[in-house]
Amino acid sequence: MNSSSMQIRLTWEDLTTGESREPTLNVPVGLGREFSQIPTEVNGRRVSRIALNSVEVSRFHALIDLEQNQVVVIDQNSSNGIFINGQRQTRSAIANGDTLQIGPYQITVTYAAITQQPPSPPSGNSQILFNPDTNLPDPRLNQPAPAPVIPTSGSFPPPSFADVQVEVQDLYATGLPVDEIDYATIGAGLGSFVWVDFLRIFGVKAEKIAALGIEEQPYARYKRLCLNSQIPLHERLRSNSDSCPDNIWGWPSYALREAWHDFFGGRLGEMLRKLWQVFAEPTFAETYTPRAGNVFNSIDREAARIGWNQIFRYARVRAIRKTTDGRYAIAYSRMGARNYAFIVARYVHLAIGYPAIQFLPDLQAYREKTDDFKSVVNAYEDHNHVYQHLESNGGTVLIRGRGIVASRIVQRIYEARQRNQNITLLHLMRSAKPQGNKYGSAQRRVENHYEFQPFNWPKAAWGGELRAILEKADPQQRQSLLADWGGTTTADRSDWRRIVAEGIRQGWYKIEFGEVERVERDPDGVVTYIKEKGFKGEMRLLANFIIDATGLDAKAKCSPLLDDLVSHYNLPLNHLGRMVVANNFELVEMRNRSGRMYAAGASLLGGPYAPVDSFLGLQYAALRSVDSLAVDRSPATHRLNPISSFSQWLKWALNHSP
């Protein structure tokens, strides 16, 4: 091999988002935590440098080079070493397709210079945008968000929205309805609901608030995603009991309320078991999680208490602009004959949730080629036909992804097998998982190549020491911390672990490893072709259905609204492509004299709080932002003190309006 022409492709998953990284690099390649510490040259040859943000990775950890026409990896006296296919090595040749583990990163090495295979699909995940008319994912809406277009005469938003600031009088001049209000939240989902709940409890009247969205129930999209990913109303969510969107105090929690119902229903044993779970978790008992139906019913009760029906407005928001008088103009479409309107608000809150579903590019290529949307599906799409077919006819399912959603799909397949034993499950993973992430002295447990923790972040990241550390860290430190704390993990539940162990032992559940070359239609189903080491051949996996469980996408560019806002005001994005906010969740660059703009939810991952899309994350963001409004003496807001907080809790307990 000629080192001047030798290239390798390194493939790994971003530990925070689970998205694929696949750079093709010239050898030699240096890998380490600090880019500046990786040498730029080795023996007069330029080094391709890769920075891996984790405290488990040394500043200059490893070098991949050529020696005697072999690709080798050399440990650079790192603290935690390097592992080749699970075995620790200090200096080792790397075969094509080998897995290199550096700290928490599982990196697959392939020889780009000698491949004779057909072109690989594009790296990175595709997106399936949510259908704006139904809030459901539409598999045919798979194009990227359109670039912002400067309006022309007669279009909406009007031409004035091409400016940095809009004159309010120009909005009135259009002849379209204009409402002026103090507080507006965009999305009208759970993030908006929690923000409105805090505003009401802090003293703001319902008529001063507008929640703009396309579905009146604040949990509508979340509920649909739960149902699509096989979490029916009687099943338990993956959010814990400590945070309740319908109750800012968290007491009584969902667990206590459920235990209370068990007591009055004569189920004393069930009541004691739930209480034990709460008081002993997670040291002596598995973490309690609430049933989906109980959560939605409780939110309905709180929505009625705070006057959500009066606050909600059907609106598909098209654009947001600063106004010359220090407020914000919101252009939106609405129902009815005059279907365009404006809202001018002093304080704006963005909580749009996940705008798109991640979809693996090889599966997207298959669907575009075959127009087959039944055999290859995403876990967040409505795909109940898969389980109906399996229960009636049997068959084989191939799952991609190994996080929380994948664990629920495995459980659903297990349930289908109780009705039809002729069901086989293949679980395709890119590489083995020999050990879990480490941070300090703690290390996550791995079993059957799944990495376990109760939720997607360590518990201390929700409200403990890790939350405080992240909030104080600078952007570079946050990137490293999130890489160490995050990763693709699965809920640590004994029933689910038992299902996996039983499936492997009985032979109906098989885990395969490899890099997908292509996916093609076959008379007997769908075939996934997997590369074998050294390109000696291909592994052929035949299945009736493929389920992509790789998750959701919340980058700013995936949302036409956020993409327009970022482009128009040149807003900064963090290393994950998400919005940058202050510790009180304000978009500082959007400050407009006394006007303020805040945000919450998945679009902020990479900032001052890790589990941003959790129940507690939405509540924490709302508390910080609304409290900062009260400190600034925003209209009608009053900070809570022990007396007023207890008074408001009594109103909640008695179901009285705030």
N, C-alpha and C positions, 0 to 999 in steps of 0.2 A: 504494500500500500504506500502511496505517496502522501506524506503528511501535509503537503501544500494543497492537496485536493480532497483529503479525507474529511468527511463531514459526518456528524452523528446527530440524531434527533433525541432530545431528552423530553420525556413526557411525564408530567406529574399533575396532581390536583392542587389548586389553591386551597390552603387549609381553612380559610375563612368562608369561602363561598362554594367550594367543591367544583369549581369550573376548571376545565382542562387548560394546561399550559404546554405548548409543543414547539419550542424553538429548535431550529436546525442550525448547528454551530460548527465552525471550523475547529479541529483539534489543534492545539491543546485547549482544554476547558477547565477553568478554575471555579470552584464552588465554595462559598463561605457566607458568613453573616454580614460582614462589612465589605462593601464593594471596594472601598479605598485600600483595604488590606490584601486584596487578591492581586498578585503581581500582573503587570501589563504584558510582560514578556518572559519567556522561558527559553534559554539557549538561543536567543536572538529571534524567536518566533512569537508572534503576537498571540496573547491569550484571550479567548472568549470568556468573559466573566459573568457569573450568575450569582446574584445575592439571594439568600434564603433567610427570611426573617424569622428566626427562632433562637431562643437562648440555648437550645440544645445543639445548635450549629456553631462551631468555632469561627473565629474571624476569617481565617483561611483554612478551610476544613479538608478539602480534597482536590486533587488534580487528576484529570483524565487526559492521557497522553498516548503516544505511539511508541512502542519499544519492540524492535525486531519484528516489525510488521504485525504486531498485535496491539489492540486497544487495551490499555491497562488503567486501573485507578490506583492512586497512591494516597494513602492517609498522610496528611500534613501535621502529624502529632496532635490530632484533635482530641478534645476531652472525652467525647462519647463514641468515637470510632466510626467506622463505616461497615455496612453489612451488604454482602453480595448474595442475593437469593436466600437471605435469612442467616447467613454465616458471617461472623465477624472476620474481617481481613484487614491487613495493613498495606498489602501490595498484591494486586490480583489482576489477571487478565479478565476482560469482560467479553462474553459471547454476545452475539446479536440477540436482543430480546431479554437480556438479563435485567434483574431488578436491583437497583442500588438504593439502599436506605441511608440517608444522612439526617440524623435527628428524627423529626417526625415526618420527613418527606420521603415518599416512596417514588423513586424515579426509574422509569423504564428507559433503557438505552437501546436504540436501533441504529443500524448503519445506513445512513442516508445515501452514501455514495455508491453502494452496490445493489440497491434495491431494483428489481425488475418487475415489481408488482404494479398493477394499475394505480393511477394517482389516488392518493388518500383523500377522503372528504376534508373540507376545510376544518382547521382546528377551531376550538371554541364551540360553544353551544349555540344552536339556533334558538329563535324565540317563536312562540305562538302567542300572539297578542290577544288579550281579552276582547271579546266582541262588545263594543260600546253600547249596542242596542239591548243586549240581554245580560251583560256582565258575566256571560259564560265564555269559556275558551272556545274559539272557533278554529278548527284545524286548518282551515283554508286561509285564515288571516295570518300568514306566516312571514309577511314582509316586514322589514325594519320600519321603525317609526318615520314618517315623512319629515323631510327637512322643513324648518319654518319658512313660510312664504310671506313676503311683504304684501299686504292686502292691496287690491286695486279698487277703484271706484265701484260701489255697488256690492262689494263683498262684505263678509263678516268674519272676523272683527273689522271695524272700519279702518280707513287709511291712517288715522291718528295713532293707531296701535303700532305703527312702524317707528314712532318716536320713543325716546327714553322715558319721557313724562307726557301724560295725557291731561288735557284741560277738561275738567268736569263738564263745563258748558258745551264742549264739543260732543259729549255723550248725549246730552239733552237735545242737541241740534239734530241728531239722527232721527228723532221722532220715536225712538224705541223706548220701552219702559226703563226707568232708572230708579233704583231703590238705594237709599243711603242708610247705613246701619253701622253699629259699633264693631260687632264681631262677626267674622265669617270663617267657617271651616270648610275645606274642600275635600271631598271624598265621601262623607256621610257614612263611613264604615265604622269599625270599632274604634279606630284612632280618633275620629271626629266625635264619636259618641262619648268617649271618656273625657275629652277636652271640654265638651259642652257640659258634662256632668260636673266637672270641677268649677266651671264658670257659674253654673246655677248655685252650687253650694257656697261659692265665694260671694254670692249676692247679686249676680247679674240676672235681670228679668228675661224671660223667654223671648219677648218681643224685640230684644236688643241683639239677638243672635240668629244667624242663618247657617244651616248646614246644607251644603250643595252636593247633591249626588243623584244617582239614577234609581236607587231602590230605598224604600222607606224603612225597611228593617235594617238596622245598622250591622247586623251579623249576616246579612243575606249572602254575600259572596263567601264569607268564611264558612258558613253552613254548607254551601254548595261544594266547596273544595273538600270539606270533611266527608260529605256523602260520596263524592266522586272517588276519593282516595280510600274508600271503604271504612269510614268511621260513621256508622249509623247513630241515631239519636241515643240508643241505649248503651253504646260503647263509650269508653273513657277517652277523653282528649289526651294530648301530650303536654298540656299545661298544668301546672301544679295547683294546689289548693290555697296557696298563700295570697294570690292576687285574684280579685274578683272585679271584672269590668262594671258590675252593677253596684259595687260597694267599695268606695275609696278607702275605707278603714280596714277592710279585709277581715272584719270580725262581725258576726260569725262567718267563718269560711264556708266554702261549699261542703267540706268534709263534715263540719259540725252540723250544718243544716241537714245533710243526708243522714247523719247519725241520729239527729232529732226525729226525723221521719221514721227511721227504723225502730226507734224506741216506742213511738206511739203505734207503730204497726206490729208490735209484739216481737220484733226481731232483735232481741237483746244481744245475741252473739255477734250479729252483723254490726250493731252499733259499737260494741267494744272493739271489734277488729279495726274499724275505721279510725276510732280514737287512738288506738295503739299505733296505726300507721302514721298518723299526724305527729304524735308526740315522740315517736322513735325514729322517724325518717331522718336521713337515709342510712343511719348507722346500724340500726337493728331491724328495720323493716323497709319494704319497698315504698317508694314515694307514692303518696296518694295523688290521684288525678280525678277530676270530676267527670260525670257523664255529660255528653254533649247536650242532650235534651234539657238537663237541669240548668245548664249555663244559659241556653237561649231563653228558657222560661223566665229566669231571673232578670235577664236584660229587658225582656218585654215589660216586666213590672217596673223597673227603674225608668224605662223610656216613658211610660205613662205618667210616672210621678214627676218627672222634670219637664213634661210638656214637649216631648220630641216631635209629635205630630205637628205642633205649631211651628217648630223650629225648622223642620225639614222642608226643603224645596227641591222639586225635581229640576235638575240642571246638569247639563254636560258642559263643563267649563272648557272654553276654547283658548283663553289667554288671560294673563294677569299683567297689569302695568302699573307703575307708580303714577300718581297724579301730582299735578303741580301744587296742590294744597296740602301735601303731606299724607295722603291716604293711598288706597290701592283701588284700581278699577278692574273688575272681573267681568269679562265678556262670556256669556253662556247661551246655550240653546235650551229651549224648554218646550213643553207640550203646548198644544193649542195652535190657533191660527197665527197669532203673532209670536212666532217661536224663537225670537231673539230678544235678549234683554241684558241689562247691566246691573251690577251691584257695586256700590262704592263703600268700602269699609276702612275703618281706622286700623283694625287689627285682623290679620289673616293667618290662618293655620292650615298647613298642607298635610294631609294624611290620606294619600291615595292608595296605600297598600302596594301589592305586587301588580305591576301592569302586564306582566307576561309570564308564560311558562317556559322554562328551559326545555329544549328538546335536542337530543343528541344529533349531530349533523348527518351521520350515516343513516339514521332512521328517517330524518327529514328528506334526505335524498331518495330513500326508498319510496316514501309516500308521494313525492312529487313525480317519480317515474311511473309508479303503478296505479296511482289514484286509489290506493287501498288504505282506508282509514279505519278498518275494522280489525285487521290482524295485528297492526302495529299501532299502539296507543300510548298516551301519556297517563300516568297514574292520577293526574288531576283532571283529566277529561272524564266525561261520563262514559264508562266502559263496562257497565254491568252485563252487557251481552257476553263478555268474556266468561264470567262465572256461570251465567245461565247455560252457555254452550258446554262448559266443562262438567257441570253437574248432570247434564243430560247425556253427553257423549264421551266424556273423558277427553284426554289430550295432554299436550305438553305446553308449558308456559316458560318463557325465558325472561328473567328480570334483569334490568340494568340499573346500577346504583345500589348503595348499601346503607342508607341512612334511615331515619325514622319512618319515612313513607314506605321504603322498601320493607321494613319490618312488619308494617301493617298489611302489606300485600301478601307477604309470606303467611301471615296468620289467616288471611282471607282464603288463600289457597288451601290451607290446612282444613278450614271449615268446609270448603267445597269437597274435600276428600272424604269427609264423614258421610257424604251422600253418594260419592262415586270414587272408588279406590283406584280407578284407572286414570289417575292424574299424576303427571310427573312435573317437577319444578327444576329448571336449570337456572342457576344464579351466576351470571357472568360478571366477574370483577377484573379490573385491569391488572392488578397484581395482588400478591399475598400480603397479609398484614401480620407480621411476626410480633410486633410490640406496639404498645399504645403511646400516645403523646405523654411527655413529661414536662412538669413545671416545678422547679425546686425539688423537693423530695417526693412529690406526688407523681404517680404514673397511672394512666387509665388501663384497666384490664382489657385484654383481648381474648375472645373465645370464638373459634371457628371463623377467624378473619373478620370478626365484627369488633369494633371498639365501643366500649360501653361507658355511659354516664347517664344520670337520670334524664337530662335534657340536652339541648345542643350546646350549653356552656356550663362550666363548673358552677356550683350553687353560689359560691362567694362572688361571682360576677353579677348576680342579680341584685343583691343589696348588701353585700359584705365587703371584706377587705379588697377583693379584686376590683370591685366597682370603684372604690376610692382611688386605687392605683391607676386605673385606666383614665379616670377623670383628670388626674394630675399630670399624666404623661403628655409628651409632645407628639406630633403626628408620626415621627419615625419610630418612637417607642411604642406607640399604639399599634403600628403595623406588626411589630415583633410580638407584642403581647397577644394580639388577636390570633396570630399564627400558632402560638403555643397553647392557647386556651381552646381554640376552635377545632375544626376538622370534621370529617364525616363520622358522626357517632350514632349510636342506636340506644334507645331507652333500655335501661338495665332492669328487665322484668323477667322473673323466673319462669312464668308461663310461656313467654315467647322463646326463651333460651331452651326450654324443654322441647318445644315444637321443632326447632332447628336440629337439636341433638337426635330427636326421634326420627326426623326425616332423613338425616345422614345415615343413621344406623339401619333404617329399613330400606334405604336405597331410592326412595322417591324424590329426595332432595339432593341435588348435586351442585357443588361449587366448582366453576371452571375459571381459569385465568387466561388472559390474553388480550391482545390489541385487535380491535375489529378492523378488518380489511374492507369488507363490504357486506351489504345485506341484499339478498335477492329473493324473488318469488320462486316457488317450487310447486309442482303439482300437489305435493303432500303438505305444504305449509310455507313457512318463511325460513330461509337458510341464512345463518350468520357465519361468515368466514373469518376465522381467527388465525393470525400469524403464529407460526411456530418458530422456535429459536433457529437462527441461522438461515431462515427462509428455505428450510428443507422441505417444506410442504405447508399445507393448510389444514386446520381443524375445521370440521363442518358441523355446526350445531343446528339441528332441525327442530322447529317448534311450530305449534299452531298459532301461538300468539306471542308477541313481544310487548312487555310493559316497561316503559321508561320511567324510572322513579328518581330521576336526578334533581327534581325540585322546581323552584320558582325563580324568577329573575326580577330584580328591583333596581337595576342601573338606571340612572337618570335618562340615558338615551332611549330606553325602552318605553318611556312615557312621553308621548307627543307634547303634553302640557309642560312637564319638567324640562324636556329637551329645549323647548321654545324659551322657557324662562332662563335656563342656563346660557343659551346662545345669545339672547337679547341683552342680558345684563353681564355677560362674561363672568358668571359665577364660578368659583373654584369647585373642583371635585376632588375627593380623596383617592387613595390608591386603589380603591375598589370600584371607582366610578360612581360613587354615591355623593349626596349633597353634604356640604361642610357646614356644621352648626357650632355655635358656642355651647358651653356647658349647660346653659339654660335653654338649649334647643332653638335659639334664635338664628335665623339666616341674617347675619350681621350686614352683609353686603346689600341686602334689600331694605335696610332701615331707611325710612323716608320721613325726616324730621321727627315728629312724635309718633309716626306710624311704625308698627312693628310686624314682622312676619316670622312665624314659627313653623316648625315641622315635627313630624313624629313618624315612627314606623320603619319599615324595611329599607326605605330610601336613604337612611342615615347610617347604615352599618359601616363601621370603620371610624366612627366618631367617639364621643365621650362615654358611650354606654354600649355594652356588648349585645345583650338579648333584646334588641330594639323592637322586634316584631312580636314579642311575647305579651301576655296580658299585663305583667308587671312593668315591662318596658314601656308600653303605651301609657300606663298610669304614671310612671315616673316622669316621662316627658311632659305629660299634661300638668302634673304638679309643679314641676320646675318652671314651666312657661307661664302658667296662670299665676303662680306666686310672684314671679317677676313683674307681671302686669299689676298685681296688687301693690307691690313695692313702689312702682312708678305712678301709683294713684290713677290707674286707668278707670274710666267711668264705671261706677257702681260696684267695683271690686273691693273686698275687705278681707285682709289676711285672717286666717283662722287662728284662734288662740284656744287654749284648753276648754274654756267655757263655750265658745261658739262652735267648736268642733263637736263637743258632746251634745249640744243642742241640735246640731244638724244630724248627728247620728240618731238621736231619738226620733227626729222627723223621718229618717230613713226607716227605722225599725217599725214605726207606726204607719208607714206608707203615706205620709203627708207631704205636700209640695214643699220644696225648699223655701 
